[in-house]
Amino acid sequence: QAQVVESGGGLVQPGGSLRLSCVASGRIYNIRNMAWYRQAPGKQREVVATMIGASTVTYAPSVKGRFTISGDSAKKSTYLQMDNLRVDDTAVYYCVARGSEFPDSYRFLEVWGQGTLVTVSS
């Protein structure tokens, strides 16, 4: 089965940095995009950054200029570099990969990771 695994979360002081990693593996192909979401306590899950194709990226307004999404050319991995972290960045961060089940299929497949906790606190 396909799986998506995030790593890199942890405890960091305000103003610090973290780099999150996400790797998709198994039965997922023709990845169309990968994205990072986050969910803070009491809030809806929100999109943080997306990577579409090889070079198109988008960011939530609250993280523009502070976060950077990147990935390899095959779009099977993505990274979220988070700089100048703020207390309100505290959340569980999720990675999602969107592709297809087999190389010769374009039927939509969406696979979510388990999440990695980012805590920004002094």
TORZAZA-808328 format. One record per residue: residue number from 1; residue in one letter; x, y, z of N, C-alpha, C in turn. Coordinates in Angstrom, 1 decimal, always signed. Atoms other than C-alpha are relative to their C-alpha. Last residue first. Layout:
BEGIN
+-----+---------+--------+--------+--------+--------+--------+--------+--------+--------+--------+
| num | residuo |   n.xx |   n.yy |   n.zz |  ca.xx |  ca.yy |  ca.zz |   c.xx |   c.yy |   c.zz |
+-----+---------+--------+--------+--------+--------+--------+--------+--------+--------+--------+
| NUM |       A |      X |      Y |      Z |      X |      Y |      Z |      X |      Y |      Z |
...
+-----+---------+--------+--------+--------+--------+--------+--------+--------+--------+--------+
! end
This chain:
BEGIN
+-----+---------+--------+--------+--------+--------+--------+--------+--------+--------+--------+
| num | residuo |   n.xx |   n.yy |   n.zz |  ca.xx |  ca.yy |  ca.zz |   c.xx |   c.yy |   c.zz |
+-----+---------+--------+--------+--------+--------+--------+--------+--------+--------+--------+
| 122 |       S |   -1.2 |   -0.4 |   -0.8 |   +9.9 |  +29.4 |  +25.1 |   +0.1 |   -0.7 |   +1.3 |
| 121 |       S |   +0.2 |   -0.5 |   -1.4 |   +7.4 |  +27.7 |  +22.9 |   +1.4 |   +0.3 |   +0.6 |
| 120 |       V |   -0.8 |   -1.2 |   -0.1 |   +6.9 |  +26.6 |  +19.3 |   -0.3 |   +0.6 |   +1.4 |
| 119 |       T |   +0.4 |   -0.8 |   -1.2 |   +5.6 |  +23.0 |  +19.2 |   +1.0 |   +1.2 |   +0.1 |
| 118 |       V |   -0.9 |   -1.2 |   -0.2 |   +5.6 |  +21.2 |  +15.9 |   -0.5 |   +0.8 |   +1.1 |
| 117 |       L |   +0.4 |   -1.1 |   -0.8 |   +3.9 |  +17.8 |  +15.9 |   +1.2 |   +1.0 |   +0.1 |
| 116 |       T |   -1.1 |   -0.2 |   -0.9 |   +4.3 |  +15.4 |  +13.0 |   -0.2 |   +1.3 |   +0.8 |
| 115 |       G |   -0.2 |   -1.3 |   -0.6 |   +1.4 |  +14.0 |  +11.1 |   +1.2 |   +0.0 |   +0.9 |
| 114 |       Q |   +0.5 |   +0.1 |   -1.3 |   +0.3 |  +10.5 |  +10.2 |   +0.1 |   +1.3 |   +0.8 |
| 113 |       G |   -0.9 |   +0.5 |   -1.0 |   +0.7 |  +11.0 |   +6.5 |   -0.6 |   +0.1 |   +1.4 |
| 112 |       W |   -0.4 |   -0.9 |   -1.1 |   -2.1 |  +11.3 |   +4.1 |   +1.0 |   -0.6 |   +0.9 |
| 111 |       V |   -0.6 |   +0.7 |   -1.2 |   -2.6 |   +9.5 |   +0.8 |   +0.5 |   +1.0 |   +1.0 |
| 110 |       E |   -0.5 |   -0.9 |   -1.0 |   -4.8 |  +10.7 |   -2.0 |   +0.4 |   -0.7 |   +1.2 |
| 109 |       L |   -0.4 |   +0.6 |   -1.3 |   -5.4 |   +8.6 |   -5.1 |   +0.6 |   +1.1 |   +0.9 |
| 108 |       F |   -0.5 |   -0.8 |   -1.1 |   -7.2 |   +9.8 |   -8.2 |   +0.3 |   -0.8 |   +1.3 |
| 107 |       R |   +1.0 |   -0.1 |   -1.0 |   -7.5 |   +7.4 |  -11.1 |   +0.5 |   +0.6 |   +1.3 |
| 106 |       Y |   +0.1 |   -1.4 |   -0.5 |   -4.7 |   +8.2 |  -13.5 |   -1.2 |   +0.2 |   +0.9 |
| 105 |       S |   +1.3 |   -0.4 |   -0.5 |   -3.7 |   +4.6 |  -14.1 |   +0.1 |   +1.5 |   +0.4 |
| 104 |       D |   +0.9 |   -0.2 |   +1.2 |   -0.8 |   +3.3 |  -16.1 |   -1.4 |   +0.4 |   +0.4 |
| 103 |       P |   -0.7 |   -0.9 |   +1.0 |   +1.8 |   +3.8 |  -13.3 |   -0.9 |   +0.2 |   -1.2 |
| 102 |       F |   -1.0 |   +0.8 |   +0.8 |   -0.6 |   +2.4 |  -10.7 |   +0.6 |   +0.9 |   -1.0 |
| 101 |       E |   -0.4 |   +1.3 |   -0.6 |   -2.6 |   +3.8 |   -7.8 |   +1.0 |   -0.8 |   -0.7 |
| 100 |       S |   +0.8 |   +1.2 |   +0.4 |   -2.7 |   +7.4 |   -8.9 |   +0.6 |   -1.3 |   +0.5 |
|  99 |       G |   -0.4 |   +0.6 |   +1.2 |   -1.5 |  +10.8 |   -7.5 |   -0.9 |   -1.1 |   -0.5 |
|  98 |       R |   +1.1 |   +0.2 |   +0.9 |   -2.0 |  +13.1 |   -4.6 |   +0.5 |   -0.5 |   -1.3 |
|  97 |       A |   -0.4 |   +0.2 |   +1.3 |   +0.4 |  +13.2 |   -1.7 |   -1.2 |   -0.4 |   -0.9 |
|  96 |       V |   +0.9 |   +0.8 |   +0.8 |   -0.5 |  +14.6 |   +1.6 |   +0.6 |   +0.0 |   -1.4 |
|  95 |       C |   -0.3 |   +0.0 |   +1.4 |   +1.7 |  +15.9 |   +4.4 |   -0.9 |   -0.9 |   -0.8 |
|  94 |       Y |   +0.3 |   +1.1 |   +0.8 |   +0.4 |  +16.8 |   +7.8 |   +0.5 |   +0.2 |   -1.4 |
|  93 |       Y |   -0.2 |   -0.2 |   +1.4 |   +1.7 |  +19.2 |  +10.4 |   -0.2 |   -1.3 |   -0.7 |
|  92 |       V |   -0.4 |   +1.3 |   +0.7 |   +0.3 |  +19.0 |  +13.9 |   +0.1 |   +0.3 |   -1.5 |
|  91 |       A |   +1.1 |   +0.9 |   +0.6 |   +0.2 |  +22.5 |  +15.2 |   +0.6 |   -1.3 |   -0.3 |
|  90 |       T |   +0.2 |   +1.3 |   -0.7 |   +2.2 |  +25.3 |  +16.8 |   -1.2 |   -0.7 |   -0.5 |
|  89 |       D |   -0.3 |   +1.1 |   +1.0 |   +2.7 |  +28.0 |  +14.2 |   -0.1 |   -1.3 |   +0.6 |
|  88 |       D |   +1.2 |   +0.4 |   +0.7 |   +0.9 |  +30.4 |  +16.6 |   +0.3 |   -1.0 |   -1.2 |
|  87 |       V |   +0.8 |   +0.8 |   -0.9 |   +4.0 |  +30.5 |  +18.8 |   -1.2 |   -0.5 |   -0.7 |
|  86 |       R |   +0.8 |   -0.7 |   -0.9 |   +6.0 |  +31.8 |  +15.9 |   -0.8 |   -0.9 |   +0.9 |
|  85 |       L |   +1.3 |   +0.6 |   -0.5 |   +8.7 |  +30.3 |  +13.8 |   -0.6 |   +0.8 |   +1.1 |
|  84 |       N |   +0.6 |   -1.0 |   -0.8 |  +11.3 |  +32.5 |  +12.2 |   -1.4 |   -0.5 |   +0.5 |
|  83 |       D |   -0.9 |   -0.9 |   -0.6 |  +12.1 |  +29.8 |   +9.6 |   -0.8 |   +1.1 |   +0.8 |
|  82 |       M |   +0.7 |   -1.0 |   -0.8 |  +10.2 |  +26.8 |   +8.5 |   +1.0 |   +0.8 |   +0.8 |
|  81 |       Q |   -1.0 |   -0.8 |   -0.8 |  +11.7 |  +24.7 |   +5.7 |   -0.8 |   +1.1 |   +0.7 |
|  80 |       L |   +0.6 |   -1.3 |   -0.4 |   +9.0 |  +22.3 |   +4.4 |   +1.0 |   +0.6 |   +1.0 |
|  79 |       Y |   -0.6 |   -0.5 |   -1.2 |  +10.3 |  +19.4 |   +2.5 |   -0.6 |   +1.3 |   +0.3 |
|  78 |       T |   +0.1 |   -1.4 |   -0.1 |   +8.8 |  +17.2 |   -0.2 |   +0.5 |   +0.4 |   +1.4 |
|  77 |       S |   -0.3 |   -0.5 |   -1.4 |   +9.4 |  +13.7 |   -1.4 |   -0.2 |   +1.5 |   -0.1 |
|  76 |       K |   +0.3 |   +1.0 |   -1.0 |   +8.0 |  +11.7 |   -4.3 |   +0.4 |   +0.4 |   +1.4 |
|  75 |       K |   +1.1 |   -0.3 |   -0.8 |   +7.8 |  +14.6 |   -6.6 |   -0.4 |   -1.1 |   +1.0 |
|  74 |       A |   +1.0 |   +1.0 |   +0.2 |  +10.2 |  +13.0 |   -9.1 |   -1.3 |   +0.3 |   +0.8 |
|  73 |       S |   +0.6 |   -0.1 |   +1.3 |  +12.2 |  +16.2 |   -9.3 |   -1.1 |   -1.1 |   -0.3 |
|  72 |       D |   -0.8 |   +0.5 |   +1.0 |  +12.8 |  +16.3 |   -5.6 |   -0.7 |   +0.0 |   -1.3 |
|  71 |       G |   +0.1 |   +1.5 |   +0.2 |  +11.0 |  +18.6 |   -3.3 |   +0.9 |   -0.5 |   -1.1 |
|  70 |       S |   -0.9 |   +0.5 |   +1.1 |  +10.7 |  +22.1 |   -2.0 |   -0.2 |   -1.5 |   -0.1 |
|  69 |       I |   +0.2 |   +1.4 |   +0.4 |   +8.4 |  +24.2 |   +0.2 |   +0.9 |   -0.4 |   -1.1 |
|  68 |       T |   -0.4 |   +0.3 |   +1.4 |   +9.7 |  +27.3 |   +1.9 |   -0.3 |   -1.5 |   -0.3 |
|  67 |       F |   -0.1 |   +1.4 |   +0.4 |   +8.3 |  +28.9 |   +5.0 |   +0.3 |   -0.2 |   -1.4 |
|  66 |       R |   -0.5 |   +0.7 |   -1.1 |   +8.9 |  +32.4 |   +6.4 |   +0.2 |   -1.5 |   -0.3 |
|  65 |       G |   -1.2 |   -0.7 |   -0.4 |   +8.3 |  +34.8 |   +3.5 |   +0.7 |   -0.7 |   +1.2 |
|  64 |       K |   -0.8 |   -0.5 |   +1.1 |   +4.7 |  +33.6 |   +3.2 |   +1.2 |   +0.8 |   +0.5 |
|  63 |       V |   -1.3 |   +0.5 |   +0.0 |   +3.6 |  +31.8 |   +6.3 |   +0.9 |   +0.5 |   -1.1 |
|  62 |       S |   -0.6 |   -0.1 |   -1.3 |   +0.4 |  +33.6 |   +7.2 |   +1.4 |   -0.5 |   +0.1 |
|  61 |       P |   -0.5 |   -1.4 |   -0.3 |   -0.6 |  +34.2 |   +3.6 |   +0.8 |   +0.1 |   +1.3 |
|  60 |       A |   +1.0 |   -0.8 |   -0.8 |   -0.8 |  +30.5 |   +3.0 |   +0.6 |   +1.3 |   +0.3 |
|  59 |       Y |   -0.1 |   -0.1 |   -1.4 |   +1.7 |  +29.4 |   +0.4 |   -1.2 |   +0.7 |   +0.6 |
|  58 |       T |   +0.9 |   -1.0 |   -0.6 |   +1.7 |  +28.3 |   -3.2 |   +0.2 |   -0.1 |   +1.5 |
|  57 |       V |   +0.2 |   +0.1 |   -1.5 |   +4.2 |  +26.5 |   -5.3 |   -0.9 |   +1.1 |   +0.4 |
|  56 |       T |   +1.0 |   -0.9 |   -0.5 |   +4.6 |  +25.8 |   -9.0 |   -0.3 |   -0.3 |   +1.5 |
|  55 |       S |   -0.4 |   -1.3 |   -0.4 |   +7.9 |  +24.3 |  -10.0 |   -1.0 |   +1.0 |   +0.6 |
|  54 |       A |   -1.4 |   -0.1 |   -0.3 |   +7.9 |  +20.7 |  -10.9 |   +0.4 |   +1.3 |   +0.7 |
|  53 |       G |   -0.9 |   +0.2 |   +1.0 |   +4.2 |  +19.9 |  -10.8 |   +1.4 |   +0.2 |   +0.5 |
|  52 |       I |   +0.8 |   +0.6 |   +1.2 |   +2.1 |  +21.4 |   -8.1 |   +1.0 |   -0.1 |   -1.1 |
|  51 |       M |   -0.9 |   +0.1 |   +1.1 |   +3.8 |  +22.0 |   -4.7 |   -0.8 |   -0.7 |   -1.1 |
|  50 |       T |   +0.2 |   +1.0 |   +1.0 |   +1.6 |  +23.2 |   -1.9 |   +1.0 |   +0.1 |   -1.1 |
|  49 |       A |   -0.8 |   -0.1 |   +1.2 |   +2.0 |  +25.1 |   +1.3 |   -0.3 |   -1.1 |   -0.9 |
|  48 |       V |   -1.2 |   -0.9 |   -0.2 |   +0.2 |  +25.7 |   +4.5 |   +0.7 |   +0.3 |   -1.2 |
|  47 |       V |   -1.1 |   +0.2 |   +0.9 |   -3.3 |  +24.3 |   +3.9 |   +1.1 |   +1.0 |   +0.3 |
|  46 |       E |   -0.2 |   -1.0 |   +1.0 |   -5.6 |  +24.5 |   +6.9 |   +1.2 |   -0.4 |   -0.9 |
|  45 |       R |   -1.2 |   +0.2 |   +0.7 |   -7.1 |  +22.0 |   +9.3 |   +0.2 |   +0.9 |   -1.2 |
|  44 |       Q |   +0.1 |   +0.9 |   +1.2 |   -9.8 |  +23.6 |  +11.2 |   +1.4 |   -0.2 |   -0.6 |
|  43 |       K |   +0.1 |   -0.6 |   +1.4 |   -9.0 |  +25.0 |  +14.6 |   -0.2 |   -1.0 |   -1.1 |
|  42 |       G |   +1.2 |   -0.8 |   +0.1 |   -9.6 |  +24.0 |  +18.3 |   -0.2 |   +0.7 |   -1.4 |
|  41 |       P |   +1.1 |   +0.3 |   -0.8 |   -6.0 |  +22.8 |  +18.7 |   -1.2 |   +1.0 |   -0.1 |
|  40 |       A |   -0.2 |   -0.4 |   -1.4 |   -3.9 |  +23.6 |  +15.7 |   -1.2 |   -0.3 |   +0.9 |
|  39 |       Q |   +1.2 |   -0.1 |   -0.9 |   -4.1 |  +21.7 |  +12.5 |   +0.4 |   +0.3 |   +1.4 |
|  38 |       R |   -0.3 |   +0.0 |   -1.4 |   -1.5 |  +21.9 |   +9.7 |   -1.4 |   +0.2 |   +0.7 |
|  37 |       Y |   +1.1 |   -0.5 |   -0.7 |   -1.4 |  +21.1 |   +6.0 |   +0.4 |   +0.1 |   +1.5 |
|  36 |       W |   +0.0 |   +0.0 |   -1.5 |   +1.5 |  +20.5 |   +3.8 |   -1.2 |   +0.7 |   +0.5 |
|  35 |       A |   +0.4 |   -1.2 |   -0.7 |   +1.1 |  +19.6 |   +0.1 |   +0.2 |   -0.2 |   +1.5 |
|  34 |       M |   -0.2 |   +0.3 |   -1.4 |   +2.2 |  +17.3 |   -2.6 |   -0.2 |   +1.3 |   +0.8 |
|  33 |       N |   -0.4 |   -1.0 |   -0.9 |   +1.0 |  +17.4 |   -6.2 |   +0.2 |   -0.6 |   +1.4 |
|  32 |       R |   +0.3 |   -1.3 |   +0.5 |   +0.3 |  +15.5 |   -9.2 |   +0.4 |   +1.1 |   +0.8 |
|  31 |       I |   +0.3 |   -1.0 |   -1.0 |   +2.1 |  +12.3 |   -8.3 |   -0.3 |   +1.3 |   -0.6 |
|  30 |       N |   +0.5 |   -1.2 |   +0.7 |   +2.0 |   +9.9 |  -11.2 |   -0.4 |   +1.1 |   +0.9 |
|  29 |       Y |   -0.7 |   -0.4 |   +1.2 |   +2.4 |   +7.0 |   -8.9 |   -0.6 |   +1.2 |   -0.6 |
|  28 |       I |   +0.5 |   -1.3 |   +0.5 |   +1.4 |   +5.7 |   -5.5 |   +0.9 |   +0.5 |   -1.1 |
|  27 |       R |   +0.9 |   +0.0 |   +1.2 |   +1.7 |   +2.1 |   -4.5 |   -0.6 |   +1.4 |   -0.2 |
|  26 |       G |   +1.0 |   +1.0 |   +0.3 |   +4.6 |   +2.2 |   -2.1 |   -0.8 |   +0.3 |   -1.2 |
|  25 |       S |   -0.6 |   +1.2 |   +0.4 |   +6.4 |   +5.4 |   -1.0 |   -1.2 |   -1.0 |   -0.2 |
|  24 |       A |   +1.0 |   +0.9 |   +0.4 |   +5.8 |   +9.0 |   -0.3 |   +0.6 |   -1.2 |   -0.6 |
|  23 |       V |   -0.4 |   +0.9 |   +1.1 |   +8.4 |  +10.9 |   +1.7 |   -1.2 |   -0.9 |   -0.3 |
|  22 |       C |   +1.1 |   +0.9 |   +0.3 |   +7.8 |  +14.0 |   +3.8 |   +0.4 |   -0.9 |   -1.2 |
|  21 |       S |   -0.2 |   +0.9 |   +1.2 |  +10.4 |  +16.0 |   +5.5 |   -1.2 |   -0.9 |   -0.2 |
|  20 |       L |   +0.9 |   +1.2 |   +0.1 |  +10.0 |  +18.9 |   +7.9 |   +0.3 |   -0.7 |   -1.3 |
|  19 |       R |   +0.2 |   +0.5 |   +1.4 |  +12.8 |  +21.4 |   +8.5 |   -0.8 |   -1.3 |   +0.0 |
|  18 |       L |   +0.1 |   +1.5 |   +0.1 |  +12.7 |  +23.4 |  +11.7 |   -0.2 |   -0.3 |   -1.5 |
|  17 |       S |   +0.2 |   +0.7 |   +1.3 |  +13.8 |  +26.9 |  +12.5 |   -0.2 |   -1.5 |   +0.2 |
|  16 |       G |   -0.8 |   +1.1 |   +0.5 |  +13.9 |  +29.2 |  +15.5 |   -0.5 |   -0.6 |   -1.3 |
|  15 |       G |   -1.1 |   -0.5 |   +0.8 |  +12.4 |  +32.6 |  +16.1 |   +0.9 |   -1.1 |   -0.6 |
|  14 |       P |   +0.4 |   -1.0 |   +1.0 |  +10.2 |  +31.3 |  +18.9 |   +1.2 |   +0.6 |   -0.7 |
|  13 |       Q |   +0.3 |   -1.3 |   -0.5 |  +11.9 |  +28.4 |  +20.5 |   -0.5 |   +0.9 |   -1.0 |
|  12 |       V |   -0.9 |   -1.1 |   +0.4 |  +11.6 |  +24.9 |  +19.1 |   -0.4 |   +1.3 |   +0.6 |
|  11 |       L |   +0.1 |   -1.2 |   -0.9 |  +10.1 |  +21.6 |  +20.2 |   +1.0 |   +1.0 |   -0.5 |
|  10 |       G |   -0.6 |   -0.1 |   -1.3 |   +9.7 |  +18.9 |  +17.6 |   -0.2 |   +1.3 |   +0.7 |
|   9 |       G |   +0.6 |   -0.8 |   -1.0 |   +8.8 |  +18.0 |  +14.1 |   +0.7 |   -0.1 |   +1.3 |
|   8 |       G |   -0.6 |   -1.3 |   -0.2 |  +11.2 |  +16.6 |  +11.6 |   -0.6 |   +0.9 |   +1.0 |
|   7 |       S |   -1.0 |   -0.1 |   -1.1 |   +9.4 |  +13.7 |  +10.1 |   +0.5 |   +1.4 |   +0.2 |
|   6 |       E |   -0.6 |   -1.2 |   -0.3 |   +6.5 |  +12.9 |   +7.8 |   +1.0 |   -0.1 |   +1.2 |
|   5 |       V |   -0.6 |   -0.1 |   -1.3 |   +5.6 |   +9.6 |   +6.3 |   +0.7 |   +1.3 |   +0.1 |
|   4 |       V |   -0.7 |   -1.3 |   -0.1 |   +3.3 |   +9.0 |   +3.4 |   +0.5 |   +0.1 |   +1.4 |
|   3 |       Q |   -0.1 |   -0.7 |   -1.3 |   +2.2 |   +5.5 |   +2.5 |   +0.7 |   +1.3 |   -0.1 |
|   2 |       A |   -0.7 |   -1.3 |   +0.0 |   +1.0 |   +3.6 |   -0.5 |   +0.0 |   +0.5 |   +1.5 |
|   1 |       Q |   +0.8 |   -1.2 |   +0.0 |   +0.0 |   +0.0 |   +0.0 |   +0.9 |   +1.2 |   +0.0 |
+-----+---------+--------+--------+--------+--------+--------+--------+--------+--------+--------+
! end
